[in-house]
Amino acid sequence: MSNLIPVNALRRHVAPFHDRLAQAAATVLDSGHFVVGAQLMSFEQGFQGYCRVDACVGVANGTDALELGLKAVGTEPGCQVAVVANAAMYSTTAVLACGAKPVFVDVEPNLGTMDPDALARALDSRVGIKAVIATHLYGRLAKIEQIVDLCRARGIAVIEDCAQAHGAERPDGRRAGSFGDAGCFSFYPTKNLGALGDGGAVVTSNPAVAERVRQLRQYGWTTKYTNALPGGRNSRLDEIQAAFLNVFLPHLDDWNDRRRAIANRYSAGITNPRIRVPPPSGKEYVAHLFVVRCAEREALASHLSALGVQTDIHYPTPDYRQPCHRGRFEAVELPVTEQEARTVLSLPCFPELTDTEVERVIDACNRF
């Protein structure tokens, strides 16, 4: 369908930067330095300033960022780590890669972020939880201050999963990644700040955590060819992707403003009582995804498709129900998580979406 409104459109996103990206790539090629060079150092400095933290360490992808962040705060095999189960296995994968055990915590209705009350119950009823991963889902800050307070009182580390929340901030200016012991980012191309391939970073204001991540991303070296830290891996943000991110970073706030404007227009304009929309939001929400809830999700998706509106489901299967676990978590029951999995539907939301397309999506939803 030639007039299809896509969920995302990366060609639209990168097209205005074609010449600048080509020049950035040429700069790297001419330098002869392709890993851990000037481009990476420039990006790390720029992104730590953007996140308002003291350090940034570039790694190969967002899942590696979570794994290395967990290891840097002391997560070891056999530890328990509290996570949500509605975010496509990324945090759970990182926990398992550490040899640790996920403890699944329910989320808040219509938001999808970790429920602090559910977390408090988990922390009070279990011995051995050493860390919590708080996911800022769909671009919305979790109730991170409450989560941090719960954990600080118990000596538990907090890792922020910021893969969908680049630039989300509180009124006092604190941004995603600056609340916990470490913040972990993905720069997958569809993210609010995306590269042209995989990439990730860990940000922190704890110098010991930053140093451990730097060592762990390069085999666990303390000096060259001395592998002193267990759990190290080869996980570095390469010079080409860092160069592309240096081109994109100055535009991130403008892109977030446009995403938020689209999301708030949806929230105001979609009035169909069969579709639940998130409330209008401020800077705590950077609209990585605009997710509605509908009890008749399949019918709504079919209706929108017929009208030229593409949709997606983020995410259809709770982590503890994934086939790879083969019944390992059969006893887990999280009612809100399971309700979310049955009802969530993502509408088109990206900076280059036109006002006309936004109105078409609203009209299509209201005609359901």
C-alpha positions as CSV (number, residue, x, y, z in Angstrom):
1,M,0.0,0.0,0.0
2,S,1.7,3.2,-1.2
3,N,0.1,5.4,1.4
4,L,0.8,3.1,4.4
5,I,1.7,4.9,7.6
6,P,4.5,2.8,9.1
7,V,5.2,2.2,12.7
8,N,8.7,3.6,12.0
9,A,10.5,4.9,8.9
10,L,14.3,4.9,9.2
11,R,14.9,6.0,5.6
12,R,13.0,9.2,6.4
13,H,15.0,9.6,9.6
14,V,18.5,9.3,8.1
15,A,17.9,10.8,4.7
16,P,18.6,14.5,5.7
17,F,21.9,13.4,7.2
18,H,23.2,11.4,4.2
19,D,26.1,13.7,3.4
20,R,27.1,14.2,7.0
21,L,27.1,10.5,7.7
22,A,29.2,9.8,4.7
23,Q,31.7,12.4,5.8
24,A,31.7,10.9,9.3
25,A,32.5,7.5,7.9
26,A,35.2,8.9,5.7
27,T,36.8,10.6,8.7
28,V,37.0,7.2,10.4
29,L,38.3,5.5,7.3
30,D,41.0,8.1,6.9
31,S,42.0,7.9,10.5
32,G,43.1,4.3,10.3
33,H,41.8,3.8,13.9
34,F,38.6,1.8,14.1
35,V,38.1,0.6,17.7
36,V,38.3,2.7,20.9
37,G,39.6,5.9,19.2
38,A,38.8,9.6,19.0
39,Q,35.2,9.1,17.8
40,L,34.3,6.9,20.7
41,M,36.0,9.2,23.3
42,S,34.1,12.2,21.8
43,F,30.8,10.4,22.0
44,E,31.4,9.2,25.5
45,Q,32.1,12.7,26.6
46,G,29.1,14.1,24.8
47,F,26.7,11.5,26.0
48,Q,27.8,11.7,29.6
49,G,27.2,15.4,29.5
50,Y,23.8,14.9,27.9
51,C,22.8,12.4,30.6
52,R,24.2,14.7,33.3
53,V,26.4,12.0,34.8
54,D,30.2,11.7,35.3
55,A,31.1,8.8,33.0
56,C,29.9,7.0,29.9
57,V,31.4,3.7,28.6
58,G,30.5,2.7,25.0
59,V,29.8,-1.0,24.5
60,A,28.6,-3.2,21.6
61,N,24.8,-3.2,22.3
62,G,22.2,-2.5,24.9
63,T,22.0,-6.1,26.2
64,D,25.8,-6.1,26.8
65,A,25.3,-2.8,28.6
66,L,22.9,-4.4,31.0
67,E,25.1,-7.5,31.6
68,L,28.3,-5.5,32.2
69,G,26.4,-3.0,34.3
70,L,25.1,-5.8,36.5
71,K,28.6,-7.3,36.8
72,A,30.1,-3.9,37.6
73,V,27.8,-3.5,40.6
74,G,28.7,-7.0,41.9
75,T,26.2,-9.4,40.4
76,E,27.6,-12.9,40.6
77,P,26.4,-16.4,39.6
78,G,23.6,-17.4,41.9
79,C,22.5,-13.9,42.8
80,Q,18.9,-12.9,42.4
81,V,18.0,-9.8,40.3
82,A,14.5,-8.2,40.3
83,V,13.2,-7.4,36.8
84,V,10.0,-6.8,34.9
85,A,8.8,-9.4,32.5
86,N,7.1,-7.3,29.8
87,A,10.1,-5.9,27.9
88,A,11.0,-8.6,25.5
89,M,13.6,-10.6,27.5
90,Y,16.4,-8.0,27.3
91,S,16.9,-7.6,31.0
92,T,16.2,-11.3,31.7
93,T,18.8,-12.2,29.1
94,A,21.4,-10.0,30.8
95,V,20.6,-11.5,34.2
96,L,21.0,-15.1,32.9
97,A,24.2,-14.1,31.2
98,C,25.6,-13.2,34.6
99,G,24.6,-16.7,35.9
100,A,22.1,-14.9,38.1
101,K,18.4,-15.7,38.7
102,P,15.6,-13.3,37.6
103,V,12.9,-12.5,40.1
104,F,9.9,-11.2,38.1
105,V,8.0,-8.2,39.5
106,D,4.6,-6.9,38.3
107,V,4.1,-3.6,36.6
108,E,1.7,-0.7,36.9
109,P,-1.5,-0.8,34.8
110,N,-1.5,1.3,31.6
111,L,2.1,2.3,32.2
112,G,4.0,-1.0,32.0
113,T,6.8,0.2,34.3
114,M,7.8,-1.6,37.6
115,D,5.3,-1.3,40.4
116,P,7.2,-0.1,43.5
117,D,4.7,-1.7,45.8
118,A,5.2,-5.1,44.0
119,L,8.9,-4.6,44.2
120,A,8.7,-3.9,48.0
121,R,6.8,-7.1,48.5
122,A,9.4,-9.0,46.5
123,L,12.3,-7.4,48.5
124,D,10.6,-8.2,51.8
125,S,9.7,-11.8,51.0
126,R,13.0,-12.9,49.4
127,V,16.5,-13.3,50.7
128,G,19.3,-12.9,48.1
129,I,18.1,-10.1,45.8
130,K,21.3,-8.2,45.0
131,A,20.2,-5.9,42.2
132,V,17.1,-4.4,40.6
133,I,16.8,-3.5,36.9
134,A,14.2,-0.7,36.5
135,T,13.1,-0.5,32.9
136,H,11.9,2.9,31.6
137,L,9.5,1.3,29.2
138,Y,8.1,2.9,26.0
139,G,10.1,6.1,26.7
140,R,8.5,6.8,30.1
141,L,10.5,7.1,33.3
142,A,9.6,4.5,35.8
143,K,8.9,5.6,39.4
144,I,12.6,5.4,39.7
145,E,13.0,7.6,42.8
146,Q,10.7,5.2,44.8
147,I,12.6,2.2,43.4
148,V,16.0,3.7,44.4
149,D,14.8,4.6,47.9
150,L,13.5,1.0,48.4
151,C,16.8,-0.4,47.3
152,R,19.2,2.0,49.0
153,A,17.5,1.2,52.4
154,R,18.4,-2.5,51.8
155,G,21.8,-2.1,50.2
156,I,20.6,-3.3,46.8
157,A,22.0,-1.9,43.6
158,V,19.8,-0.3,40.9
159,I,20.4,-0.6,37.2
160,E,18.3,1.6,34.9
161,D,17.4,0.1,31.6
162,C,17.2,3.2,29.5
163,A,17.1,1.6,26.1
164,Q,13.8,3.3,25.3
165,A,14.2,6.5,27.3
166,H,17.2,8.6,25.9
167,G,16.6,12.1,27.3
168,A,13.6,11.4,29.5
169,E,13.8,13.8,32.5
170,R,12.2,15.0,35.6
171,P,11.3,18.7,36.2
172,D,14.5,19.1,38.3
173,G,16.6,18.2,35.2
174,R,17.7,14.7,36.2
175,R,17.7,12.4,33.2
176,A,17.3,8.7,32.6
177,G,20.4,6.9,33.6
178,S,21.3,9.4,36.4
179,F,19.2,7.9,39.3
180,G,20.6,4.5,39.9
181,D,24.1,3.0,40.2
182,A,24.3,2.7,36.4
183,G,22.1,3.5,33.4
184,C,22.2,1.2,30.3
185,F,21.4,2.4,26.8
186,S,20.9,0.8,23.4
187,F,21.6,2.6,20.2
188,Y,19.8,0.1,18.0
189,P,18.7,2.0,14.8
190,T,15.0,2.4,16.0
191,K,15.9,4.0,19.3
192,N,15.3,7.6,20.0
193,L,19.1,8.0,19.6
194,G,20.0,5.2,17.1
195,A,23.2,4.3,15.2
196,L,23.2,2.6,11.8
197,G,23.9,-0.7,13.5
198,D,24.2,-2.1,17.0
199,G,25.7,0.0,19.9
200,G,25.2,0.6,23.6
201,A,26.6,2.4,26.6
202,V,26.7,2.3,30.4
203,V,26.5,5.7,32.2
204,T,27.2,6.3,35.8
205,S,28.5,8.8,38.3
206,N,30.3,6.1,40.3
207,P,33.9,6.0,39.2
208,A,34.5,2.4,40.4
209,V,31.5,1.2,38.3
210,A,32.8,3.1,35.3
211,E,36.2,1.6,35.6
212,R,34.9,-1.9,36.0
213,V,32.7,-1.6,32.9
214,R,35.7,-0.3,30.9
215,Q,37.7,-3.4,32.0
216,L,34.9,-5.8,31.5
217,R,34.1,-4.6,27.9
218,Q,37.7,-5.5,27.0
219,Y,38.0,-9.1,28.2
220,G,38.3,-8.1,31.9
221,W,41.8,-6.6,31.3
222,T,43.3,-4.7,34.1
223,T,46.4,-4.2,32.0
224,K,46.8,-5.3,28.4
225,Y,46.6,-9.1,28.1
226,T,46.1,-9.5,31.8
227,N,42.6,-10.9,32.3
228,A,42.0,-10.2,36.0
229,L,38.3,-9.7,36.1
230,P,36.0,-12.7,35.6
231,G,33.0,-12.2,33.3
232,G,34.8,-10.0,30.8
233,R,33.9,-10.0,27.1
234,N,34.7,-8.3,23.8
235,S,32.0,-5.5,23.8
236,R,33.1,-2.2,22.3
237,L,31.2,0.6,20.5
238,D,33.2,0.8,17.3
239,E,34.4,4.1,15.7
240,I,32.0,4.1,12.8
241,Q,28.9,3.9,15.0
242,A,30.3,6.4,17.5
243,A,30.9,8.8,14.6
244,F,27.3,8.4,13.4
245,L,26.1,8.9,17.0
246,N,28.2,12.1,17.2
247,V,26.2,13.4,14.2
248,F,22.8,12.5,15.7
249,L,23.2,13.5,19.3
250,P,22.7,17.3,18.9
251,H,19.3,16.6,17.4
252,L,18.0,14.2,20.1
253,D,16.1,16.8,22.1
254,D,14.3,18.1,19.0
255,W,13.4,14.6,18.0
256,N,12.1,13.9,21.5
257,D,10.0,17.1,21.4
258,R,8.4,16.0,18.1
259,R,7.7,12.5,19.4
260,R,6.1,13.9,22.5
261,A,4.0,16.3,20.5
262,I,2.7,13.4,18.3
263,A,2.0,11.3,21.4
264,N,0.1,14.1,23.2
265,R,-1.9,14.7,20.0
266,Y,-2.9,11.1,20.0
267,S,-3.8,11.2,23.7
268,A,-6.1,14.2,23.2
269,G,-7.5,13.1,19.8
270,I,-8.3,9.4,20.2
271,T,-11.6,9.4,22.0
272,N,-12.8,5.9,21.2
273,P,-13.9,4.3,24.5
274,R,-12.7,0.9,23.3
275,I,-9.1,2.2,23.1
276,R,-7.2,3.3,26.3
277,V,-4.5,5.8,25.6
278,P,-1.8,7.0,27.9
279,P,-2.3,10.5,29.5
280,P,-0.7,13.6,28.0
281,S,2.9,13.8,29.3
282,G,5.8,16.2,29.8
283,K,9.5,15.6,29.5
284,E,9.4,12.4,31.7
285,Y,8.1,10.7,28.5
286,V,10.1,10.7,25.2
287,A,7.5,8.7,23.3
288,H,9.8,5.9,22.0
289,L,6.6,4.0,21.4
290,F,3.0,5.1,21.7
291,V,1.2,2.2,23.1
292,V,-2.6,1.9,23.5
293,R,-4.5,-0.9,25.3
294,C,-7.5,-2.6,23.7
295,A,-9.4,-5.7,24.7
296,E,-10.1,-6.3,21.0
297,R,-6.5,-5.9,19.9
298,E,-6.5,-8.2,16.9
299,A,-9.7,-6.6,15.6
300,L,-8.3,-3.1,16.1
301,A,-5.0,-4.0,14.3
302,S,-6.9,-5.5,11.4
303,H,-9.2,-2.4,11.2
304,L,-6.2,-0.1,11.2
305,S,-4.3,-2.2,8.6
306,A,-7.3,-1.9,6.3
307,L,-7.1,1.8,6.6
308,G,-3.3,1.9,5.9
309,V,-2.0,2.2,9.4
310,Q,0.7,-0.2,10.5
311,T,0.8,-1.4,14.1
312,D,3.0,-3.7,16.2
313,I,2.8,-5.4,19.6
314,H,5.4,-4.4,22.2
315,Y,5.4,-7.1,23.7
316,P,3.2,-10.2,23.3
317,T,4.8,-12.7,25.6
318,P,6.0,-12.2,29.2
319,D,9.6,-13.3,29.8
320,Y,8.6,-16.2,32.1
321,R,6.3,-17.6,29.4
322,Q,9.0,-17.6,26.7
323,P,9.6,-21.1,25.1
324,C,13.3,-21.1,26.0
325,H,12.5,-21.5,29.7
326,R,10.7,-24.8,29.2
327,G,8.4,-24.5,32.2
328,R,11.1,-23.1,34.5
329,F,8.8,-20.3,35.7
330,E,5.4,-22.1,35.6
331,A,4.6,-20.9,39.1
332,V,5.0,-17.2,38.2
333,E,1.8,-15.3,37.9
334,L,1.8,-11.5,37.3
335,P,-1.8,-10.4,36.5
336,V,-1.0,-6.9,35.3
337,T,1.9,-8.1,33.1
338,E,-0.3,-10.7,31.5
339,Q,-3.1,-8.2,31.0
340,E,-0.6,-5.9,29.3
341,A,0.6,-8.8,27.0
342,R,-3.0,-9.4,25.9
343,T,-4.0,-5.8,25.2
344,V,-1.0,-3.6,24.2
345,L,-0.8,-2.2,20.6
346,S,1.8,0.3,19.2
347,L,0.7,3.0,16.9
348,P,3.0,4.9,14.5
349,C,5.2,7.3,16.4
350,F,8.5,8.7,15.1
351,P,9.8,12.3,14.5
352,E,9.3,12.4,10.8
353,L,5.6,11.4,11.0
354,T,3.6,14.2,9.3
355,D,0.7,16.1,10.9
356,T,-1.6,14.7,8.1
357,E,-0.5,11.1,9.0
358,V,-1.1,11.8,12.7
359,E,-4.7,12.9,11.9
360,R,-5.2,9.8,9.7
361,V,-4.2,7.6,12.6
362,I,-6.5,9.4,15.0
363,D,-9.4,9.2,12.6
364,A,-8.8,5.5,12.0
365,C,-8.8,4.8,15.7
366,N,-12.0,6.7,16.3
367,R,-13.7,4.9,13.5
368,F,-13.1,1.5,15.1
